[in-house]
């Protein structure tokens, strides 16, 4: 029964367009609502961080919606369909990422009272490091945003939808409600779009499962097709997806996205308390798990439906990332309006990602570039400049175009871009927070080293893709297909240098780890054994005799480590705020004991 022909798949009808248009209408209305409601609050802080009065609920929805974009909605089912359900192991990566973000990075940013995460780098190092990190972030975010736009365009060509118009509409609507309503509009729109995203997934799961004989039959088909071989403990770093690449490499990649990313931290510091910010992150973890499980099961249902007639191999579609839209149009061909719901689901992810990017880019540019050049501008002018930056980045993100299809699968390409830029940034912030001895020269050198290593490996992998023996796509069948007419192109094999089968064949999930570790190693060679002994001594002071007697239990050790790094980091900031404590000027850090830190910090209203 599952033998589709290319011409048998119906295109969008009127009801689909109506459902899809409703998404844009509601999103724009939320922007208008907050523009009217907050019209008397004209400060830039209100516009960029919501006056720091947000609660954990909407922030949690917003975080999930922003990072579970159309790349996840459309790309993850395709990954599971082709490579199996090992992608579900990302739930371990997500868990580790949220713990590290909420317990290590968030307290430093929240208690510093900053608006831009890169403002911290100036407090910790200097203006040069801050500027370098800001420019890298702008490049990373704009590249990822226009890549997401292009991916949606390529993926939805199978629906017959005029996607040039839809991509333009996406940019216009996002720019509209970001400019009018600021961060509050972005957050509440993301919450609405999260509901739409889950509704689209649930509709596909229910319909797909019922057409393919129920949950038991889908599970049996997935097992017979080797899609349930989840745990692969091969330590070979060249293998695309194993337990170790997903858990270790995935943690580094997503920590670069969550732990030090402006878009995430900006939402967290908009909460009215640090407790609400942490709760938002942990509630967001539940959302990440929910979307991940839905996407993985959609991939398994899709495999059960096409196990004997793969549309991609049969040339019914031109790219693997079109599998999910093709599947939706196939199973809902007799139900007008429902395909529009799923397209709205995918575009919800796109809208939230683009809106978050525009808002974060405007914040970073205003705080790190405009205010540094013009420190005395009025609050009214600051608000207008912030809105103008939203319009500028909305236009740029919408108008940019690139050949995203050349980068391989959409999930791999998206995470590769984030890994190559996010890994070195993660290393830079880790250097500043965890290592009090680091100075600006070591930080800048480490950042350049990490960027160079990550882009060397990443660019090489795009030019010389890993051999199939390392990516190991699972078998697909066209036994029951009525094949489309196609012309096969025979290309001469590209000459592969020596590094092509080693360094360039590393799993794309390790790009972030390479950048992060490269940044840290550049500084590590300057550290000596005396500093390490000093660190151990501080751990002992903090934990006390009880920890020594119990052998430094693992949980207590890590809690002590987080507390120690936070205190040491705050000591560095005390050099700048020292005049608030003593009239005599700067307090030399070496003369401040660890035991006296709590008292000093409380005097500048920082609670440990």
N, C-alpha and C positions, 0 to 999 in steps of 0.2 A: 504493500500500500504506500510505502514511502519512496515513490519514484517520481520526484518532481521534474517537470520540464521547465526550461527557462521562460518560455512564453506563457506558462500556466500560472505564474505568480502574479497576482493582481497588484495594482499600484494604489496610491492614495486616492481616497474618495472624499466627498464633501465633509462627512462627519469627522474624518481624520483631521482635516484642516481646522475644523471648529474646535476640537479638543486641544489641538496643538496651539492654536491662537489664544485659547483661554489661559494657558500657562503664562504667556507673555503679558496678557492683560492683568492678571493677578499680581505678577511680579512688579509691573510698572505702578500698579495701584498702591502697593506697599510703600514704594518710594515717595509717591505723592502724599500719602498719609503722614509719614514721618516729616516730610518737608513742611506740612501745615502745622503738625503738632509741635515741632521743635523750632518754629520760626523765630521765637524770641530768644533762643539760646544760640548766640552767634559766635561763640569762641571756637578756635581751631581744635581745642581739646574735645569739645562736645562733638564736633564733626568727625574727628579721626578716631577717637577711642570711646565715644558714647558717654563722656563725662565720668568714666570709671564707675558706672552704676548698674552694669548688666548683671543678671543672675546666671546661675550655672546651666539651667535648662536650655534656653535658646542658643547659648554659646556651644554647648555640646552638639546640638543638631547642626549648627553652622560649621563646626570643625569637620564633622563626618561628611556633610554634603560637599564641602569645598575640596576635600582630598579624595573622596570616592567619586571622581568625575566620570565623564563619558568614557574615559580610558578604562575605568573599572567596569562600567555597565556593559560595554561592548567588547573590550579586550580580554577580560578575564575568562568569560565563557569560551571564547575562541582558544585561549591557552589551554583550558581544561579539555576541550574537544580534541585538540591536536597532541597534547603532551601528557594528559592525565591529571588526576586530582591532587597532585603533590602541592599545588598552589595553596591548599587549605592550611599548610604549615605556617603560612604567614600570620596565623592567629598567635603563634608564639612570638614572632617578631613584633607584632603590634603591642603585645603585653609588655615586653621588655622596654620598648620605646616609650610607652606611656609612664612606666615606673621611673625611668631615668629622667624624662622630661619634667614630671611633676615633683620629683624629690631632689634633683640636682640643678637643673637649668632654671626652672620657673621661679624658685625663691629668690635667686640672684636678680633676675630681671624685674620681678614684681616689687621687691624691696628697694631697688635702686630708683624707683619713681620715673623711669624713662618712658618715652613714647616709641622711639625706634630702637630696635635691638642693637643697632650699630652705634648708637650713642654710648652704650656700655664700652665699646672698644676704645673710644676716645678717653673715657674715664680710666680705663685699665692700661691702655698703651698711649696712643697719641692720635692726632688728626689724620696722619698719613695712613695708618692702619684702618681707621674708620672709613676714609674715602675709598680705599682699595676694596674693602668688603662691600661697601654700598654699590659700587659700579659692577662688581661681580654679581650681586644679587639682582640688580636691574636687568642685566643681560640674561641671567638664568630665568627669571620670571617671564620676561617678554618672549623668550624662545619657547618656553613651555606653553605659554598661552596661545601663541599663534600656531604652535604644533597641534594643540588640542582642537582648535578651529578647523585646521586642515584635515585632521583625522575624521572628524564628524562629517565633513563634506565627502570624503572618500567612502566612508562606511555606508552612508545613507543614499548613495546614488541608486541602489537597487529598489528603493521605494518609489522612484519617479518624482521625488520631491525636489522643488527648485531650491537647492541648497545654497547657491550663491546668495539668493535673497534671504534665506534663513540665517546664514552666517552674518550677513550685514545686520539683520534684525537682532541677532544675539548681541552684537556689539553695541547697537543703538540702545536697546533696552537696558543692558547692564550699565552703560555710561549714564543713562537717564536716572535710574534709581540710586546709583552710587553718588552722583552729583547732587541730587536733591536731598536725599535722606542720610547720607554719610554711613558710618559704621552700623548704626542701629537698623537702617533699612537693609543693609547687606545681611546682617545676622538674621533678622526675621524672615527675609526672603529665602535665605538658605534653609531655615527651618521648614518653611512651606515646601520647598523643592525636595527636601529629604523625604517628606511624606509621599510626594509624587513618585520619587525614585523607587521606594519600597513597594508602592502600589503597582508600578509597572512590572517589577520582578515577580511579585506574587501572581499577577495575572498570567504571565508567561509560564510560571511553574505549574499552576493549576491546569491550564489548557494543555500544555505539553505533556504533563504526566498522564492526564486522562486519555489523550490520543494514542499513547504508547503503552497502554496496558496496566497502568498503575505504578506505584512506587517500587513494588517488588520486581516487576519486569524491567524497569529502568535500571535498577541496581544489578540485576543479573546480566543485562547487556553490557553495562559498564565493567563488570567483573570479567566477562568473557573477552572484552576488548582491551584488557589490561589497563583500564583507566583508574583502577583503585589501588595500584601499586604506589602507595604514598611514601613509605619510609625507605629511603635509599641512603645508607650511611657511608657511601663512597666519599673519601676525603679528597679526591682529585679536584683541584680548584678549576680545572678546565671544563668540568661537567656543568651544563647549563643550570639544571635544577637538581639539587640533592638536599638532604636534611640540613647539611652544614651551610651550603650556599644560601639557602632561604633563611635559616635562623640567624646565622652570623652576618652574612652579606646583607640580608633584608633588614636586620636591625640597624646596621650602619646607614643604609640608604634612607630608611624612614626616620631615623633619629636626626639626620640632616634636614628632613622635611618638617619634623615636629619640634625638636629640641631647640633649634636656633633659627628657625624660619620666621621672618617678620610677620607673615600672614597668620601663623598660629599664635605667636607670642602677643601680637596686637590684640587678638580676641581675648586671650587670657588676662592681660593686664587691664582690659576694659571691665572686668568683673569688680564688684564692689568690695571684695575681700580676697585674700590669698586662698582662704578655704573654699570659696566659691570657684576660684580658678582651678584648683586641684580637683574638685568634684566634677567640673566641666570636662576635664581631661579623662577622668575615669568613666564618666557616663558616655563620653565619646568612644571609649574603648568598646562598650557594648554595641554602639552603632557600627563600628568598624567590623566587629565579628558578624553582626547581622547581615550587612551588605556582602561581606566575603562569602558567607555560607550560601546566600541566595545566588551569587554569581557562579560559584562552583557547581551547585546543583543545576543551574541553568545549562552549564556546559555538559553535564552528564545527561540531562534530558535531551539536549540537542544531538549528542552522539547516538543515543538510543533511536532517535528519529531518523538519522541519516547513516546508520551503521552499514547499510548496503548500497548507499548512493551518496557519496560525498560531493556536495555542490562545488567545492573548490577544485578538487581533482578533475571533476567532469567539466570544468570551465564554465559553469553557470554564473560564477562570480569571479571577479578579477583579483581579489585580495582576501586573505583569511579573515581580516577584520570586518568583512562584510557578512560573515556567517550569521551573526546574531540578528541583524536587520532582515536578512533573507529568511531566516527561520521564523521570525515574527510575522512577516508578510505571508508566509506559507500556512502557518497554523491558524491565523486569524483571518484568512481570506474571505470567510463567510460571515464575519462579525465586524461590520463597519464601525469605525470609531475607536476600536481597541488598538489597532496599530498606531493610531495617533496618540493614544495613552502611552505606549512604550516609547515612541519618539519623544514625547514630552518628558518621559522618564530620563532618557539619555541626555536631552537638552537641558534638563534640570541640573545635571552634573556639570554640563558645560557652562551654563549661566552662573552657577555658584563659583566655579573655578575662575572664570573671567572676572566676575565681580570682586572676589577676594583679591585677585591679582591687581586690579585697578586701584582698589582702596589701599592695599599695602604699598604699591609703587608710589602712589601720591603721598602717603605718609613718609616713606623713606626719603623721597626727593625733597619734600618740604623741610623735614627735621634735619636731614644730613647735608643738604646742599643750600637750599634757599635761606634758612635761618642762620646758617653759618656765614653766608655772605651779607645778609641784611638783618642783623640782630635786633634792630629797633623798630621793626614794622608793627603797626597796630593790630589788635585782635581782629577787627573788622576786615582789614586787608589780608590778614593771615587766612581767614575763612574763605575769602574770595580766591586767593591764590590756591588753596587746597582744592576748591571746586574746579578751578581752571586746570589744575594738574589731572584731576579725574577725567575731564573731557579730553585732554591731550593724550593720556595713556589709553583711553577708550578708543580714540581714533587710530592710534598707532597699533594697538593689539588687533583691531579689526582689519586694518588695511594690510598688515604684514602677511606675506605668503611665502611658503617654502615647500620644497618637495619632500614632505614628511614620509611618503611611501618608500623612499630610498633607505630609510633607517631601519627597516625590518618590521617585526610585529610591533603593534602600538604600545603594548605594555612594556616590552623590552626597551623600546626607544625612549619612552617617557621616563622610566626609572633610570635609564642610562644618563639622560640629560641631568636629572636631579642628582645622580650619584657623582658625576664629574664636577659639578659646581658645589653641591651640598656637602660632599665629603671634606674637602679642604676647609670649608667654612665651619663645619663641625669641629675639625681639628683646631682651628684658630680659637674658637670660643672655649673649647676644652683646655687648651693651653693657658688661656687667661684665667679660667675659673679654678682649675685643679692644680696648676703649677705656679705658686707665688713668685718663684725665682725668674720667670720668663719676662723679658723686656721687649720693647717694640721692635728692635732689630731682629731678634729671634722669631718674633711673631710674623713679621713681614716676610722674612726669609722662608719660614715654614709654610706660609700661605702660598708663596710662589712655587716652592718645591712640590707641595701637594697638588696644586693646579696643573703643574707640568706633568707629573706622573699620571694623574687621572686622565687628562686629555690625551696623553701619549697612548695609554692603553685603550681608551674609548674610541679615539679616532682610528686607530689601527684595526679595531674590531669591526668598525663600519666598512672600512675599505677591504679588509680580508676577513669575512665572516668565518666563524668556527666551523670545522668540518661536521657533517651530519653524525659522525660517530660520537661527538661530544654533546650535541643538542638532542639527539635521539628522539625525533618525532615518532609517534606511534602510527601503526598501520591504518590506512583509510581505504575503503573499498568503493568501487563504482560498478559493482556486479549487476545491479538492477537499474542502472541509469540509462536514460535515452540521451546519449552524449550530444553536446552542442558541437557545431562545426568550429574547429579551431585550427590555427596554424602554429606548429611548433617551431621555435627559434633555437638554433644551435649556435651557442656562443663559444668562442675559443676560450679555454681556461686561462684565468688570470695568473700571471707568474706570482708565486707565493714566496716571500723571503723567509729566512730562517725563523724570525720571530713570529711569523703568521700562525704557526701551529703550537706556539708556547705562550708568549706574553700577550699577543693579540687574541688568543682564544680563551682567555680568562672569562669566567662567568660574568655577565654584565652586572650582577648584583654585588660584585666585589669592587667596582669602580669607586664607590663611596669610601669603602674601607681603605683602598689604596691612597686616596687623597687625604683622608684623615690621618692615617698612620704616617704617611709621608710628611705631613705638616708637623707631627709630633716628633718624629725621628730627627728632623732637621735641628730641633732644639735639644733633643735628648742627649746628644753627644757632648754637650757642654755641662751636663749635670754630672756630679761626682758622687762617690759613695758617701761622703759626709752629708750631702743633702738628703740622701735616702735614709740614713740613720736618723737625721733630724726629723724626717717625716714619721718614722716609726716611733720616735720618742714622743712626738705630739699625739699620736694615736693612743699611746699608753697613758699620757696625762689626761686625755679626755675620758677614756673609758674607766681608768682607775684600777685599783687592785682586784676588783671583782672580775674584770675582763681577763686579767693575767691569770688568775686562779682557775678560770673556766676555759682557758686556752683560746681566747678570742673566738667565740662562737660566730658563725658566718653572718647571721642577721645583725648581731651587735656590731660586728666589724664594719659592715657596709653603712649602717646608720651613723657610726662614728666618723667614717670616712666622709660622708656627705656633710655632716656637721662641721668637720674640720676644714674641708675645702671652702665651705660657705663663709666660715669665720676668716680664713686667710684671705679670701677674695675681698671681703668687706674691709679688711685692714688696708688693702691697696687703695680702696676708695677713700679711706680716712685721710690719706695724704692730701686729697683735694679738699675734703671737708674739715680739715684740722682746725681752721680758724673758728669753726662753730664750737669747738671743744675747749681750746686754750687760747688765750690772747697772745701768747708768745709766738705763734706761727706753727710751722710744720712739726709734726711729731714723727721722729725717726721710727720706722717700722721695727727695726731690730730691738728697740728699747721697750716695745709693747709685748708683754707676755701673753700667752694663749689664755691664761686664767683670767686676765683682766679685760678680755675682749667683750664679754657679755655686758659688763658695766659700761664700757665706752659706747658700745652700739646703742644701748638703751638711752643714752644721753642725746642721741640724734634720732630717737624714735624708731629704731630698727630692732625688732624683736626676734630673738633666736630661740 
